[in-house]
Amino acid sequence: MKSQARIVIVGGGIMGVALLYHLAEEGCSDVLLIEKGELTSGSTWHAAGQCPSLVGNYNLAKIHNYSNWLYPRLEELTGQYVSWHASGGIRLALTQMDIDWFRFMKGIADNVGFRMEIIDVEKIKQINPFMNTDGVLAGAWTLDDGHADPSGLTNAMARGATNMGASIERHNRVTDIKALPSGEWQVITEKGNVVAETVVNAAGCYARRVAQMVGKDLPIVNMEHHYIITGPVQEFVDRDEEIPVIRDPRASSYLRQEQKSGLVGIYEHVDMTEAWAPNGFPPWDSDSELFPDNLERLLPWLGHAMERMSIFEDAGIKRIVNGAIAHSSDGSPLLGPVAGLNNFWLCCGSSFGIAQGAGCGKYLAQWMLYGDSEINMTAFDPRRFGAYAGYNYMKSKGFQDYRLTYFTPLPGEELPAGRTRRLSPLHEKLKAQGCVHTETFGWERPKWFSLDGREEDYSYRRNNVFAVVRNECLAVHERVGILDLTGFAKYDVSGADAESYLNRLCANRMPAKSGGIVLAHILSDGGRIGAEMTITRLADDQFYVLSAAGAEMRDLDYLTQGMTADENVDIANVTDERGVLVLAGPRSREVLAKVTKEKLDNASFRWLSGKEIQVAGLPTRALRVNYVGELGWELHAPMQDMDAIYDALWQAGEEFGIANFGLYAVNSLRIEKAYRGWGAELTNEVTMLDADMERFLKLDKDEFVGKDATLLQQETERTFQLVYFEIEAVDSDVRGSEPIFVGNDCVGVTTSGGYGHRVQKSLGFGYVDPTNSEPGTELAIDLLGERCRATVLKDPVYDPGNERLRA
Ligand SMILES: Cc1cc2nc3c(=O)[nH]c(=O)nc-3n(C[C@H](O)[C@H](O)[C@H](O)COP(=O)(O)OP(=O)(O)OC[C@H]3O[C@@H](n4cnc5c(N)ncnc54)[C@H](O)[C@@H]3O)c2cc1C
């Protein structure tokens, strides 16, 4: 075995091998994959091998689509048989909501490039004459899906990788991993040690055990999952064609043809137990293991499945497979760096590893080698989870994710598992006022306020909360609103070199004077956007840094890992120490004036400045900045003072008609101001130039990370450009991932949108090819299957001159 490698991958299932293949394909062949048994001997060998295209997330759909592109070509590329069956698939719609989801997904299909048709029952019966279509309203027919032999796929990629110079070591367990003083890793195995610059944990159901070697835990739970194979089905014996894979929400099952037999896999909705309970840590000696079956647990769903395809029932059960399957807490794979470690990556947590393996390998390889992937990786970055995601959280979320496999995802739906991890001190008080919370990074954050006890009717279309949100927006616009934004990530950055360090790290220039506030971005070496932060200079050597709630761990890594050994800078994550209240609206100055002695007029407290003041006699960092486009302040106070400050503001605001507002209203208010969102408009796929954010770039600075790439991009032809548009929508608004057309050509994709209640317009953002980005350009956007006219706008539709903010 090699004693040195640039990259060591731990685990030879489809995920690890696909990464090996794609690293080698990108020219990085100094990679060693170590597998404790035979390749695929974890979860991969026994998988049913289906590769669907239809998944509820635009970037995950790109991952699936790439796999479905590669797998049929693998045999030709590597000489290894993979048994690709281009069967296609049909997901059944049993409700109108399912059909709306299909319409939304059809937009994603058009954008990503997989073939999908929404078909009626007659067509379903033509394609699959054996199916009982009772209760079926329509089908989503995805023509590029297939299924393959998972071992064949893995071995083909392994062969391809070794042909390109990568190495594989089988039957050798990694027993420990140690950080060396050089910054490298020592990977200790049964057959000797390897020193590596970078380690990737691709250990499937063992990923938590491997993470323990470096003192970390991962939000993964290992479940049991069954499929059954029937005896030969005469109807299949009698025909050459293969039926598409059926996915039936009622049976919570996939049903397909396996040679001339039937195959049914069930995602049962029962209280789950972990495979390898009690701690979820599989024993090391498990190898190609299957568990005893538990048919009783599956019976209700198996019954529904047999009703759907009664020819399966007649064929009887020949074999039952019950194997281990890993589920992450939100159902998406864990692809990316581990928080707090240098050069330690994850490629695990996939519960659809066959369908996702190749795509995960490709885009993770890009990220590892070039600093960015060509797709938005925010939803897969392992740092989307923090310390709040403990064992009980990962279990209840993972079990929930398993049960929901065939549920239609509903916009805005609040799911019960793993809730109330991180609470603002105002949680109960706001709940008593009707607050409906939503979760971000463990934080429960106000979404909207139900003043009459109504519950949200989840829908892809405008629903019964639309009018409530309008009232919240109008309160902020006409009077004064208050919002608990405690979940913001917050850091104190201090030390003699704090200013020069932040100037080197960020594309914007730090404020010259104490009290100044800037919006600053951290770019990759390639000039793409990694982080967005609001930075306030509190003193010569002290900065208060704020970023998105969901970016707390990522941005901490950016701040701590960008530093050189000789820079004197302290970074403290103070997220849990301070709460945040937003007070915004034309009467906000009058309200705040009643509870502070500080002068609040423009000369004394200008827009985009901050200082320590007393609010209700309590020390508070007050920042005159907000994301909703009205006169207002953000008040950052120690957690223990939040309750008293909220009460004082509420009392002071009553005479002005103060109202609570939530994040639904924030989205409406910010889209009218054309404020971009991190993770939607600002992602690792785009540069500041693409995102039309030049004013936050200070190219006259001597250096900042990504400057050279930005200068280079100024000289080269652009591939896409952010546009802000108004759309003639009817009963639904842009939510992101909808295709943008000019004529019949798909020229781009939306990133986010919403209805602007102050201006009464439906608005959105999207990326298009630059020739279609000029203000006034007419675009067409598909909203739930309806083609709607849209017009590119030059300026924010609300207060483009920021008069309200400066008022
Ligand atoms: C019944 C069933 C049906 C399924 N059907 C499908 C399907 O149709 N489509 C689909 O997409 N997915 C399906 N899946 C899920 C799929 O099997 C998994 O998502 C996928 O195999 C995960 O691949 P992996 O590489 O992450 O993990 P694994 O295949 O488990 O690979 C991890 C490897 O790491 C090795 N390893 C662990 N620790 C160490 C160590 N310390 N040193 C060295 N090696 C180590 C293990 O031996 C193992 O080989 C199914 C799962 C089940 C249970």
The ligand as a MOL file (V3000), in Angstrom:
LIG
                    3D

  0  0  0     0  0            999 V3000
M  V30 BEGIN CTAB
M  V30 COUNTS 53 58 0 0 0
M  V30 BEGIN ATOM
M  V30 1 C -32.8840 -2.5230 0.3280 0
M  V30 2 C -32.2540 -1.2850 -0.2200 0
M  V30 3 C -32.5550 -0.8690 -1.5060 0
M  V30 4 C -31.9960 0.2860 -2.0170 0
M  V30 5 N -32.3150 0.6650 -3.2860 0
M  V30 6 C -31.7870 1.8010 -3.8000 0
M  V30 7 C -32.1220 2.2250 -5.1000 0
M  V30 8 O -32.8950 1.5870 -5.7910 0
M  V30 9 N -31.5620 3.3600 -5.5880 0
M  V30 10 C -30.7050 4.1010 -4.8300 0
M  V30 11 O -30.2390 5.1250 -5.3000 0
M  V30 12 N -30.3590 3.7120 -3.5870 0
M  V30 13 C -30.8840 2.5910 -3.0440 0
M  V30 14 N -30.5440 2.2020 -1.7920 0
M  V30 15 C -29.6120 3.0220 -1.0170 0
M  V30 16 C -28.1690 2.7230 -1.3960 0
M  V30 17 O -27.9180 1.3800 -1.1860 0
M  V30 18 C -27.2190 3.5770 -0.5770 0
M  V30 19 O -27.6260 4.9120 -0.5940 0
M  V30 20 C -25.7990 3.5160 -1.1320 0
M  V30 21 O -25.3930 2.2050 -1.3140 0
M  V30 22 C -24.8500 4.2360 -0.2130 0
M  V30 23 O -23.5490 4.1280 -0.7310 0
M  V30 24 P -22.2970 4.5230 0.1430 0
M  V30 25 O -21.1140 4.4070 -0.7160 0
M  V30 26 O -22.5570 5.8110 0.8110 0
M  V30 27 O -22.2700 3.4450 1.3280 0
M  V30 28 P -21.7740 1.9270 1.3350 0
M  V30 29 O -22.1340 1.1950 0.1380 0
M  V30 30 O -22.2160 1.3440 2.6280 0
M  V30 31 O -20.1920 2.0860 1.3310 0
M  V30 32 C -19.4480 2.4590 2.4590 0
M  V30 33 C -18.2270 1.5640 2.5050 0
M  V30 34 O -17.3230 2.0410 3.4930 0
M  V30 35 C -16.6360 0.9190 4.0010 0
M  V30 36 N -16.0370 1.3120 5.2640 0
M  V30 37 C -16.6900 1.7710 6.3620 0
M  V30 38 N -15.8030 2.0440 7.3340 0
M  V30 39 C -14.5960 1.7530 6.8490 0
M  V30 40 C -13.2940 1.8140 7.4070 0
M  V30 41 N -13.0880 2.2310 8.6530 0
M  V30 42 N -12.2490 1.4560 6.6420 0
M  V30 43 C -12.4440 1.0500 5.3690 0
M  V30 44 N -13.6610 0.9370 4.8130 0
M  V30 45 C -14.7140 1.2990 5.5410 0
M  V30 46 C -17.7470 -0.1140 4.1260 0
M  V30 47 O -17.2190 -1.4140 4.1810 0
M  V30 48 C -18.5780 0.1430 2.8850 0
M  V30 49 O -18.2070 -0.6970 1.8190 0
M  V30 50 C -31.0980 1.0380 -1.2350 0
M  V30 51 C -30.7910 0.6170 0.0570 0
M  V30 52 C -31.3730 -0.5320 0.5720 0
M  V30 53 C -31.0580 -0.9440 1.9630 0
M  V30 END ATOM
M  V30 BEGIN BOND
M  V30 1 1 1 2
M  V30 2 1 2 3
M  V30 3 2 2 52
M  V30 4 2 3 4
M  V30 5 1 4 5
M  V30 6 1 4 50
M  V30 7 2 5 6
M  V30 8 1 6 7
M  V30 9 1 6 13
M  V30 10 2 7 8
M  V30 11 1 7 9
M  V30 12 1 9 10
M  V30 13 2 10 11
M  V30 14 1 10 12
M  V30 15 2 12 13
M  V30 16 1 13 14
M  V30 17 1 14 15
M  V30 18 1 14 50
M  V30 19 1 15 16
M  V30 20 1 16 17
M  V30 21 1 16 18
M  V30 22 1 18 19
M  V30 23 1 18 20
M  V30 24 1 20 21
M  V30 25 1 20 22
M  V30 26 1 22 23
M  V30 27 1 23 24
M  V30 28 2 24 25
M  V30 29 1 24 26
M  V30 30 1 24 27
M  V30 31 1 27 28
M  V30 32 2 28 29
M  V30 33 1 28 30
M  V30 34 1 28 31
M  V30 35 1 31 32
M  V30 36 1 32 33
M  V30 37 1 33 34
M  V30 38 1 33 48
M  V30 39 1 34 35
M  V30 40 1 35 36
M  V30 41 1 35 46
M  V30 42 1 36 37
M  V30 43 1 36 45
M  V30 44 2 37 38
M  V30 45 1 38 39
M  V30 46 1 39 40
M  V30 47 2 39 45
M  V30 48 1 40 41
M  V30 49 2 40 42
M  V30 50 1 42 43
M  V30 51 2 43 44
M  V30 52 1 44 45
M  V30 53 1 46 47
M  V30 54 1 46 48
M  V30 55 1 48 49
M  V30 56 2 50 51
M  V30 57 1 51 52
M  V30 58 1 52 53
M  V30 END BOND
M  V30 END CTAB
M  END
